[in-house]
Amino acid sequence: MSCLHLRPASTTLFERPHRTIVALSGVFRPVAQRALRTLPACIAAVWQAFCQLTSHLHRR
């Protein structure tokens, strides 16, 4: 194919959203990875607080 070959309009319509999605995923991927690393610690802390609270309420 030569450089003068015209691409179909559907390809052009696909390329812009694809580039946008790739750029946004590059921005949000580190945020999501950090959240996945800290999520188990947050869940453990909430679970510990919940267990302490229920234990305290049962003793009353």
N, C-alpha and C positions, 0 to 999 in steps of 0.2 A: 504494500500500500504506500502511496505517496504521501507527502506531508500535506498535500492539498485535499486529501480525502476528508469529506465532511462526516462528522460523527452524528449519529441519530440524536434527536432531541431527548430521548429517554436517557441516554448516557449522560448528557449534560445535566439533566434534572437529578440524576443519581449522585453525581460527583460532588456537588456542593454540600448536600446533607451528610454525605459520607465524610468529607473533610472536616465538617463541623463536629460530627460525632467522634472522630479520631482525636481532634484537638481537645474536646471536652473530657474524653476519657483519660487523656494524658494529664489533665488537671486534677480530676477527681480520683484517679487510681491511688495516689499516695494517701489521700484522706481516708479512703475506704480501707486500705491496708493497715493504716494506723489504728483505725476503729476496730478492725478485726483482732489486732494484737491486744488492745486494751479492754475489749468486751468481756473476756473471761474473768479478768480481775474485778471489773465493775459488777458482774453478776455475783461473784463470790462475796463481795462486800455487802451487796444488798441482801443476799441470802443469810449472811452472818447476822446482819442487823435484824432481819425478820425473825430468825431463830432466837436471838436474845430477847426481842420484844415478846414473842409468844411464851418463852420461858418465864419472863417476868410476870406476864398476865396469868399464867397458870399457878404461880406461887401465891397470888393474892387470895 
